[in-house]
Amino acid sequence: MKYCNKCKKSFSVEFEFCPMCGSRLEAHIECPNCKKIIDVAFKFCPYCGFELDSANSDETDYPDKPHLKSKEGLYDFAENYYYGIGVKKNLEKAFIWYMKAAEQNYDKAQYKVGFMYHNGEGVEKDFGEAFDWYMKAAKQGHAKAQFAVAEMYFYGEGMNYPNTEEAFSWSKKSAEQGFVKAQYWLGKFYYYETHYADSYIKAYNYFMEAAKQGHVEAQFMVAEMLSKGEGVEVDLEEAFVWYMEVAKQNHVEAQYKVGDAYNLGIGVGENHKKAFTWYMKAAKQNHANAQYEVGYMYYNGVGVISNLEKAFDWYMEAAKQNHANAQYEVSKMYLYGQGVSRNQNKALTWCKKAAKNGNREAKTYLKSLPKIIKKVFT
């Protein structure tokens, strides 16, 4: 039997679409106990709890869908519900059909069941169940599941305590299959967590593998390590190439690094106009150092026409983020009325903040500031 959710009427199984309104029909059965119309996926009636004959519903309601007899077909049907392909998105139904495929030892479905338990999608969150289903898929060589197992071991989810050794082992299995997230994770592991003689070399190699697959953070780490000579010979030109690749993907720190490279001629020819352009991109993403550099360039007319009002505005943006040098510049601009009206109180306030945050000039300047204020304002 098939059912039209719009017309609330039942039709024979040979119909694909409702003959009354044209809507696509869904396979349903009638509960023998309460007579309610329900989805064939249920083993128990959601209205009265009556145990349904699931074997009969499969045979009766899907005679024209033999693909649902295979684990691949069950998985594809679950995908339709999960992503709302041809049917209304329904995570609960998706979970039911993923489970049917997972119970037939289908690794893709086992991973998805684990994922849904892990994130509480269509089923109550359960780390223990998530780990068990991830592990079933991982043992069959499913790369995503292997990495999911690694992460759960690393964070101790679904277990009494973290297990770094198991996390490393499963992440390595995943990375060996080319799973980019595992490659990046291993790069970070070697870079931050280990202190062997070849740790940086291994970190660089894993970062590079992930970078070649387009992983943005891995590309940035490749640039960083090339610029510092960590695990690889220093190559400022190659570092710049990678910084630029990442900067074009709107990575704020990389944009700042590209600005620095052009500003100081590191790995590329000095070009203050291009430096200003890239600093500005990062500044607009609230990067404090970039905001300070934009303020500096506006103040001094480097790479852009001098504009004290804009210089003050950008210095202030950085100063609000506790950038000590910017706070000192804001103090001086208030003191001398550059790009903003003179204000001795604000000049003193920002000088104190700059000194507190470690600006040495501000500390020295603060001692003589009362005399300077008296001279300037009289």
C-alpha positions in Angstrom: 0.0 0.0 0.0 1.1 3.5 -0.7 -0.1 6.7 0.9 -0.5 10.3 -0.1 0.5 12.6 2.7 -1.2 15.6 1.1 -4.6 13.9 0.3 -4.4 11.6 3.3 -5.5 8.7 1.1 -4.2 5.2 0.3 -3.5 3.7 -3.1 -2.3 0.5 -4.7 1.4 -0.2 -4.8 1.6 0.2 -8.6 1.1 4.0 -8.3 4.2 6.1 -8.0 2.3 9.4 -7.9 -1.1 10.3 -6.3 -3.8 10.1 -9.0 -5.7 12.9 -7.3 -3.0 15.6 -6.6 0.1 14.3 -8.4 2.3 14.1 -5.2 4.8 11.3 -4.9 3.5 8.5 -2.8 5.2 6.9 0.1 5.1 3.2 1.1 3.1 2.7 4.2 1.2 0.0 6.1 -1.9 0.1 8.3 -1.3 -0.9 11.9 -3.5 -4.0 12.5 -4.2 -2.9 16.1 -5.0 0.9 15.9 -5.6 1.2 12.1 -3.2 4.1 11.9 -1.2 4.6 8.6 2.5 4.4 9.4 5.8 4.2 7.5 7.0 0.6 6.7 10.3 1.3 8.4 8.8 1.0 11.9 9.0 -2.4 13.7 6.6 -1.2 16.3 3.6 1.1 15.8 4.6 4.6 17.1 0.9 5.2 18.1 0.0 2.0 20.1 3.3 0.1 20.3 1.9 -3.0 18.5 4.7 -5.2 17.0 4.5 -5.0 13.2 5.4 -7.7 10.8 8.4 -6.1 9.2 9.1 -9.0 6.9 5.6 -8.7 5.5 5.9 -4.9 5.1 9.1 -5.3 3.1 7.6 -7.9 0.8 4.2 -6.2 0.4 5.1 -2.6 0.2 8.2 -2.7 -2.0 7.6 -5.3 -4.7 8.5 -2.7 -7.3 11.7 -1.7 -5.4 13.9 -4.8 -5.4 17.0 -2.6 -4.7 15.8 -2.3 -1.1 16.7 -6.0 -0.7 20.4 -5.1 -1.0 22.6 -3.3 1.6 23.6 -0.8 -1.0 19.9 -0.1 -1.8 19.0 0.3 1.8 21.9 2.8 2.3 20.9 4.8 -0.8 17.3 4.9 0.5 18.6 6.2 3.9 20.6 8.9 2.0 17.4 10.1 0.4 15.9 10.7 3.8 19.1 12.1 5.3 19.6 14.7 2.6 16.0 15.2 1.5 16.5 13.8 -2.0 13.0 13.2 -3.6 11.5 13.0 -0.1 11.1 15.3 2.8 14.2 15.3 5.0 13.7 13.0 8.0 16.7 12.1 10.1 14.7 9.6 12.2 13.8 7.6 9.1 17.3 8.0 7.7 18.7 6.4 10.9 16.3 3.5 10.6 17.3 2.7 7.1 21.0 3.2 7.7 20.7 0.8 10.6 19.1 -1.8 8.3 22.1 -1.6 5.9 24.6 -1.5 8.8 23.2 -4.7 10.2 24.1 -6.3 6.9 27.8 -5.4 7.6 27.9 -2.5 5.1 30.8 -0.3 6.2 29.4 3.0 4.8 26.2 2.5 6.7 28.0 1.5 9.9 30.0 4.7 9.7 26.8 6.8 9.2 25.1 5.1 12.1 28.1 5.9 14.3 28.1 9.5 13.0 24.4 9.9 13.9 24.9 8.4 17.4 27.9 10.6 17.8 26.1 13.8 16.9 22.6 12.9 18.1 21.0 13.1 14.6 17.8 11.2 14.3 18.6 9.3 17.5 19.7 10.1 21.1 23.4 10.9 21.3 25.3 7.9 22.6 29.2 8.0 22.5 29.3 4.3 23.4 27.1 3.2 20.5 28.9 5.7 18.2 32.3 4.2 19.0 31.1 0.6 18.5 29.6 1.4 15.0 32.6 3.5 14.0 34.8 0.6 15.0 32.8 -1.9 12.9 33.4 0.2 9.8 37.0 1.0 10.7 37.9 -2.7 10.9 36.7 -3.0 7.4 39.0 -0.3 6.3 36.6 2.7 6.1 39.0 5.7 6.2 36.5 8.2 7.7 35.5 5.7 10.4 39.1 5.0 11.2 39.7 8.7 11.8 36.5 9.0 13.8 37.7 6.2 16.0 41.1 8.0 16.4 39.3 11.2 17.5 37.2 9.4 20.0 40.3 7.7 21.5 42.1 11.1 21.5 39.3 12.9 23.4 38.3 9.9 25.5 34.7 10.0 24.2 32.7 6.9 25.1 35.5 5.6 27.3 37.0 6.2 30.7 40.1 8.1 29.6 41.9 9.2 26.4 44.2 6.8 24.6 46.8 8.7 22.6 48.5 5.5 21.3 45.3 4.1 19.8 44.4 7.5 18.5 47.7 7.7 16.7 47.4 4.2 15.4 43.9 4.6 13.9 44.7 8.0 12.5 47.7 6.6 10.7 45.6 3.8 9.1 43.2 6.5 7.9 46.0 8.8 6.6 47.6 5.9 4.7 44.4 5.7 2.7 44.7 9.4 1.8 42.1 10.7 4.2 43.1 14.4 4.3 41.8 15.2 7.9 43.9 12.3 9.3 47.0 13.5 7.4 46.5 17.0 8.9 45.9 15.6 12.3 49.1 13.6 12.2 51.0 16.6 11.1 49.7 18.5 14.1 50.4 15.5 16.3 54.1 15.4 15.3 54.4 19.2 15.3 52.9 19.9 18.7 52.8 16.6 20.7 56.1 14.9 20.0 59.7 15.9 20.6 61.7 13.3 18.6 64.6 14.3 16.4 62.5 13.7 13.2 59.2 15.1 14.5 59.3 18.2 12.4 60.3 16.2 9.3 57.3 13.8 9.8 55.0 16.8 10.6 56.1 18.5 7.4 55.5 15.4 5.3 52.0 14.9 6.6 51.1 18.5 6.2 52.4 18.4 2.7 50.3 15.4 1.8 47.2 17.2 3.2 48.2 20.5 1.5 48.4 18.8 -1.9 44.7 17.8 -1.4 43.7 21.4 -0.8 43.5 21.4 3.0 43.9 25.1 3.8 45.3 24.8 7.4 47.8 22.2 6.2 48.9 24.6 3.4 49.4 27.3 5.9 51.6 25.0 8.1 53.7 24.1 5.1 54.3 27.8 4.5 55.1 28.3 8.2 57.6 25.5 8.3 59.3 26.5 5.0 59.7 30.0 6.3 61.2 28.8 9.6 63.2 25.9 8.3 61.3 23.4 10.5 61.7 19.8 9.1 62.8 21.3 5.8 65.4 23.7 4.5 64.4 27.4 4.7 62.8 28.4 1.4 61.3 31.9 1.6 60.2 32.0 -2.0 58.3 28.6 -1.8 56.9 29.7 1.6 55.5 32.8 -0.1 53.9 30.7 -2.8 52.0 28.7 -0.2 51.1 31.7 1.9 49.6 33.3 -1.3 47.7 30.1 -2.1 46.1 30.1 1.4 45.6 33.9 1.4 43.5 33.6 -1.8 41.2 31.4 0.2 40.5 34.2 2.6 42.7 32.8 5.4 43.2 35.9 7.6 46.7 35.0 9.0 48.0 34.1 5.6 46.7 37.4 4.2 48.7 39.2 7.0 51.8 37.1 6.1 51.5 38.0 2.5 51.2 41.6 3.5 54.4 41.3 5.6 56.2 39.6 2.7 55.4 42.4 0.3 56.1 45.1 2.9 59.5 43.7 3.9 60.5 41.9 0.7 60.5 38.4 2.2 60.5 35.8 -0.5 59.1 38.3 -3.0 60.0 41.7 -4.3 59.1 44.6 -2.0 55.9 46.2 -3.0 54.2 48.5 -0.5 51.0 48.9 -2.6 50.4 45.2 -2.6 51.4 45.0 1.0 48.7 47.6 1.8 46.1 45.6 -0.2 46.8 42.4 1.7 47.1 44.0 5.1 43.7 45.6 4.4 42.1 42.2 3.6 43.3 40.9 6.9 42.4 44.1 8.8 38.8 43.8 7.6 38.7 40.4 9.2 39.6 41.9 12.5 43.3 40.9 12.5 44.8 43.3 15.1 48.4 43.3 13.7 47.0 44.0 10.2 44.9 46.8 11.5 47.9 48.4 13.1 49.9 48.1 9.8 47.1 49.7 7.8 47.0 52.5 10.4 50.8 52.9 10.1 50.7 53.0 6.3 47.8 55.6 6.3 49.7 57.7 8.8 53.0 57.6 6.9 51.7 57.5 3.4 53.4 54.2 2.6 51.7 52.3 -0.2 48.7 54.6 0.0 48.0 58.3 0.2 48.4 59.6 3.7 45.1 60.0 5.6 45.3 60.8 9.3 41.6 60.2 9.9 41.8 56.7 8.5 45.1 56.1 10.3 43.4 57.0 13.6 40.4 54.7 12.8 42.5 51.7 12.1 44.9 52.3 15.0 41.8 52.5 17.2 40.5 49.1 15.8 43.7 47.5 16.8 43.9 49.3 20.1 40.5 48.0 21.1 42.0 44.5 20.8 44.8 45.4 23.3 47.4 46.0 20.6 50.0 47.9 22.7 51.7 49.7 19.8 48.3 50.8 18.4 47.3 52.0 21.8 50.4 54.1 22.0 49.8 55.6 18.6 46.1 56.4 19.5 47.4 58.2 22.7 49.8 60.4 20.6 47.1 61.2 18.1 44.7 62.3 20.8 47.5 64.4 22.4 48.4 66.3 19.2 45.0 66.2 17.5 46.0 64.2 14.5 43.1 62.7 12.7 40.9 63.3 15.8 40.1 66.2 18.1 42.6 66.8 20.9 41.7 65.1 24.2 44.2 65.0 27.0 42.2 62.6 29.2 42.0 60.1 26.4 45.6 60.6 25.5 46.6 59.7 29.1 44.1 56.8 29.3 45.5 55.1 26.1 49.1 55.8 27.1 48.5 54.0 30.4 46.9 51.0 28.5 49.8 50.8 26.1 52.3 50.9 29.0 50.4 48.2 30.9 50.4 46.0 27.8 54.2 46.3 27.5 54.9 49.1 25.1 58.3 50.5 26.3 57.9 53.8 24.7 54.6 54.3 26.4 56.2 53.5 29.7 58.8 56.2 29.2 56.4 58.6 27.6 54.0 58.2 30.5 56.5 59.8 32.9 56.8 63.0 30.9 53.2 63.1 29.6 51.8 65.5 32.2 54.4 68.1 31.2 53.7 67.5 27.5 50.0 67.8 28.1 50.5 71.1 30.0 52.6 72.5 27.2 50.3 71.3 24.4 47.0 72.4 26.0 48.2 75.8 27.3 
